[in-house]
C-alpha cells in the first residue's frame, strides 16, 4: 500500500518512530509500558471500551446501471429496505492497482492531472513505467467519472476496482498524483522486480477459491501468509494467519531471512517445490509484488487472493475472517459489513466484527477489547498506532506509555474516534505556546 504521509498524521506509514520495530522490540515496549503504568498508577481498573455502532448506511445504486457497466465499478454498497438510491453527491473511496507497461509515465501523469481538473478528487494516485496504484475519495459522480475515463484506455480496461463508503466526506486531505519510482514501499525498492511478467507473480485465486482453500474440508496443507503491516493484523486477519514478525511491510523478510531469524520465518525450512503458500493483503498489490521475490527464491506454488481482503469481504463476507479491515485513509478501519452489508446483526445494525475477537488486546494492559480501532499516541514525537482500552486512554491522556505521557510535546486527548490533524498544526501550536 502506498502511504507516505507527513509525520504526525494518522495515516503514518509506521506505527511508531522506528520503521524497523519488529515483534520482539514491540513486545518489549508493550511490556515496559504496562509495567510502568501498573506501578505508577493506583487503583488501576481496566475496562472494556464500548462498541461504536454509529456506522453510516449506504446503498447500492451509486450509479445508474448503464454507468456501472461503462466504468466497471465493483460497488461495495447494497440497497436498504426502502430501495432508496444514493445521490451522486454521496462520497465513496476507490482503490485499484494495475501492472502494465507505460512508456512515458510523466506524460501519463500530465494526462490524468488534466482530466481531473474540476473534479472533486482527493487521494493518492502513483504512476510509473510498470503501472498505476490509486486510492482516492470523492463524490460518486466524480469518482466514477475518473474510472470511466481511465477504463476507456485499453491498457487499463481490465482493472479490478474496489469501492467502499466514505464515512464523512473525503477520506484523504488532498490529491497527490505524481510519478513514483516504487508503487509500494519495500526495502531495496521494487523497480528491479519482474512485475510485468505474470508467470513471475503468484497465481491469483478468486475469493470463492480462496474460501475453499481455507475451509476445513480442504485437506491439502498450506502456509498462510499475512503480507501486511503487523498493526493491520492486530485488528483483523484470516483465521490461522500468524502475525507478521515486522510492523512494517517494507521490512518483510518471509523466505529470505538471515540465519538468526529463521525461527520466526514460516518459510525458512519448507520444501519450495511442494509447499503451497497462500498470501493476502488489503488490495492485492503487496502480495503481487512480494510473490515475485519468492518466485526468484525458488518457491513454486505461490497463490494470492485476487483483489485482496476488500474484494473477498465484498463477495464472500467475513467467512474465515476475524475482526475489521485496516484501511490507509482517515477511516483507519472498516467492518466486514461495509463491504457486504447483508452481514448485519439481528438488530439491523452493522456487524463490526466476527464473534472471535479474543485477539484484540489493549497495547498497554493486555485487556481484551470489544472494538478493533487504532489510535495514535498523543506524543507528537512518538505517534505510535496502537489499540487501547478506555481506561488506559484516559489515564495516559491518549499516550502509549508513561514516558510518552510526560513528554514535552503532547497533542490534546481526542474523544471518541476523532483523528489527529496534520503535524504542522501542532508544530505551529508549539511555536505559539513555546513548547
N, C-alpha and C positions, 0 to 999 in steps of 0.2 A: 504493500500500500504506500501511496505517496503521502508523506507527512513531513513537511519542513516548515513548521511554524516558529515564530519568534519565541524565545524563552519566556515562560510565564503564562503562555496561552494554555487553555485546557486541551488543545489539540497537540500538545507536545509529543514529539516523536519518541520520547524516552520518558519512563515513569519517574525518573529521578535525575540527579545531576550527572551520573555516570552512565554512559551508553553501554558499558560492558558489565553492568551489575547482574551477575548470574544468580542462580538459585541459592548457592551457598552463601554468597555475600548478602543476598536478600533475606535469607533466614536469620543470619547473624544480626542484621539490622533490626529485623522484626523482634527477635528475642531481646535485644538490648532495649528497644523501645518499650516492650512490655515490662521488663524488669525495672526500668526507670519509673515507669508510671505506677507500677504496683507498690513500690516502696516510697514513692514520692507523693502519693495521693491517698488520703484517708477516706474510709467509707466508700471505697470503690465498688460499685454495684452495676456491672454492665447490664444493658437492657437491649432488647431486640427492636430494631428500627421498624416503624410501621410501614406497611406496604402502600406505595403510592399507586392509586388506580385512576389517576386523572389523565388517562391517555386519550387523546383526541380520536374521534371516529372518522374514518374516511371511507369513500365509496369507489365503486368500480369504474364508472364511466367518466374517466378524466378526459377522454377524447371521444368524439363520435366514432362509430365503428369503422368507417372508411379511413379516418385519420389514423386509427390504431394500426390498420393493415399497412398503411403507407409508411409510417415511421418505424414499425416493428417494435413498439414498446412492449415490454413484459411487465404488465402492471401488477402491483402488489396490493391492489385495493379490491374491495368487494362491495356489493350493494347492501344497503341497510334494509331493514324490514319494510320500509315505506317506499323503496325503489327510488329514493331521491338521488339525483345526479350531482356530482361535484362540479363546481364552477371552474371555468378556465383560469380563474384567478387563484384557485387553491394551490398552495405551494407543494412541490414534490422534490425529492432528491433522486438524482440519476447517477448510476455508476456503470461504467463499461471500460473494457480494455481490448486491444486487438494488436496482434503481431502481424505486420505487413511491411514490405519494403517501401520506404518513402524517399525518393531520390533527392528532393530538396526540402528538408524539414523546415527550414527558415521560411521558405515561401509558403509552405503549408500552414505554418503559424499565422502568417500575414493574412491568408485567405480566411481562416477561422475568425480572426480578430475583426476582419472587415464584415463578415456575416453577422457577428454578434453585436455590432453597433446598433444601439436602440433596443436591444433585448435585455430583459432584467435577469441576468445570469450571474451568479456568484459561485466560485469554486476553484478547482484546480484541474487544468487540462494541460497535460505534458505530452510533447511530441518529439520524436527523434527519428533516426534512419530506420529503426526497427518497429515503429508503431506508435500507438497512442494509449494513454491511460487517463481516464477522466472521472472525476466526482464533482458534481455541481448541483446547485439548487436553483429554483425559480418557479414562477407561476407556471401551471401546467401548459398553457398555450405557448409560452416562450421556451420552456424546457424541451417540449416535443417538437417545436419548430426547428430547433437546432438538430435534434435527432433525425428528423425527416430530411433536412438539407444534407446531413452527413451521409445518410444511407443512399442518397441519390448518386454518390460516388461509388463506382463498382468495387473499389478497393475495400470499402467499409460496409458493404451491403449485408454481410453475414454477422455483423456484431451482435453479440448477445447482451441485451440491455436489462439492467435491474432498476426497478423504480420502487421507492418506499416513501411513506408520508413524512413531510416536514412538520414538526410539531408547532412551530410558531414563526412563520416567515422563513427567511433564509437560514440555512444551516451552516453557511460559510460567510466570513466577513466581507470578502471582496472576490473579484475574479483574478486569477493568476493563470494566464495562458501563455506558454512560452516553450522554447526548445529546452530540453533537459537531457543530458547525456545518459542518465540512468532512469528508466521508468519506475523502478523500485530501488530502494537503498539497500545495498549489500556490500559488506567489506570486500575490497578488491574490485568493486564495480561489476557491471554485467555486459559491458559493450563487447567483450571477447566471447560471450556465450552464443551458441548456435540457435538463437531463439526463433529464427525464421525457418528452421528445418523441423517440420512436425515429427519426423522419425527420431529426433533427439529429445523431444519432450515426452512426458508421460502420456499414457493412453487415458483420455477423458472418459469418465463414467457418468451417465445421466443420473439425476437424483434417484430415480427408481432403481437403477442398477446398484447405486451406492447403498441404498437402503437394504437391498437384498444381500449385499456382501457383508453388511454389518449385522444382519439378522441372526438370531440364534440357530436358525435352520441351516445356515451355511457352515459346513464342516471344514472348509479349506482354511488353513491358518494364514494369518497375515499380520503385518505390523502396521498400526495406525499412528500416523504422524500428524501432530498439530503444528503446521508450519506458520505460526503467527508469533506475536509477542506474548511473553508469559502473562502479562496483566490482562490480555484478552481471554486467555484460558480461565482466569480467575472468576469471571462472571458467566462463562458458558462454554460448552465444548461437547463433542460427541462422547458418548459413554465408552470407556476403555482407552481413551487417548490420554497419555500422560502429559503432565505439564512440561512445556519446553524448559530446558535447563538454562536458557538465557531469557532475559526480559525483553530483548530487542531482536527482531528478525534479522537485522543487519549482521548480527553476530552468530547466526545459526551455523552449527557445525555438524549436523547429522551426517554420518557416513564419511566424514573426513577429519575426525577428532585425532588429536595427538595422543600418544600412549597414556598420558596421565589422566585423560578424560574418557577413556574407553568404558569405564564403569558406568557412566551416565549416558552413553550413546547407545540407543537401541539397535543401531545398525553396525556396531563395532565388530561383531563376530558372526553375523548371519551369512548364509550362503547367498552370494549375489546372483546366482543363476536360477535358484529355485524359490526364493522367498518373495512373496507378494508384498509390496509396500504401497499402502494407501495414504495419500497426502491430501490435506484440505487446508483452506484458508478462507478469508471472508468472501472475496470475489473471484478468486481463481488465479490471479496473476502471480502471486508469490510462489504458489505451487508449480506453475508452469516454468517459472524462472529456475527454481531450485531443482526441478527434475532434470534439467539439462546438466547440472553439476553432478548429480548422482549417476546419470547415464554415462558421463565421461569417466566416472569412478568404477564402472563395470556393472552396475545394478541393472538387471534385465527386466524384471517385472514391476514396472512403475505405473501407478494409477493415480489420477487426480479426480476431484469432484468438480464436474463441469459447472461453471458459473459460481462455484464456491458455496459457502453456507447460506448466503442470502437466497440463491436460486433454489437450494434444497428446501429451505423453510417455506418458500413460496409454493412449491409443488407438492412436497411431502408432509409439511407441518413439522412439529417437534418430535417426530418419532426418532428414537435413538439419540436425541439431543437433550441436554440439560442446561437450564439457565437462559440467559439473554445473549444477544449477539452484540459485541462491541463494534461500534462504527466510528470512523475517523472524521467526525464533524461535531458540531455543537450539541448534538443529541447524546453522544457517547455510547448509548445503549438502547437497543430495541428488543422488545419481547417477540417471540415467535408469532404472536397474533398480529403483529404489524405486517407480516409477510403473508400469512394465511389467516385472515380474520375469522374464519369459521371455527378456529380453535379458541373458544371463549369459555369462560366459566359458566356454570348453570345460572348464575345471577345476571348473565348478559353482559358482564364486564370483561375486558381483555385479560387473558391468562398471561401473567407476567413471566412465569417460568414453569418447568415441569415440577412434579412432586418431589423429585430428588434434588434437594438444594443443600445437602449436607456439606458440600464442598465450599460453600460461601462462608468465609470466615473473616472476622474483623482483623485487620492487619496489626492492630495494637494489642488486643487482649485475647484474640483467638475465639471469641464468641461466635456461635453460628448466627448468620444473618438471614433476614427474610427478603432482603431486596438487593438484587445484583446491579448496583450502581456505584461507580467510582466517584471520588472527589480528589481534587488536587490539594497538596499540602499548602497551608496558608503562608508558610515561609517562602518568600519570593525567591530565595536563593536555593530552595530545595525543589519545590513543585512536584514532588512525588505523586504519582497517580496510584491511589490505594482505596481499598474497601474499609469502611469504618462503621462501628455501631454508633447510635445516637449519643450514648453516654460518653464515649471517648471523644466524639466530635466536640461536645460541649466542654468537657474537662480540659482538653488540649487546644481549645479555640481553633479547631479545624486543622491542627498540625498532626504530623505523623509520629512525633516523639517529643519528649520533654526538652530536648536540645533545640528542636525547631520552635517549640512554644516560647522559648526565651530568646529567640533570635531577634536581631535589631530591626529587620525589615519584614514585618508581618502585614499581610493583607487582611481586610476585615473578614470575620466569620460570616459566610453566606448561609442563609437559611434555606431549607428545602433542597431543591436540585438546581439552584442557580449556578452559573459557571463564571469563573473569573474572566475579566476582560483582558485585553492585550497588555503585555508587560509594561509598555511605555506609560500607561495611565498611572501605574503605581510608581514608576520612575519619576514622573512629574510630581506626584504627591510627595515623594521623598524629598525632592528639591524644595517644595513649598514648606514642608514641615520640618526639614532639617534632619532627616533620618541619619 
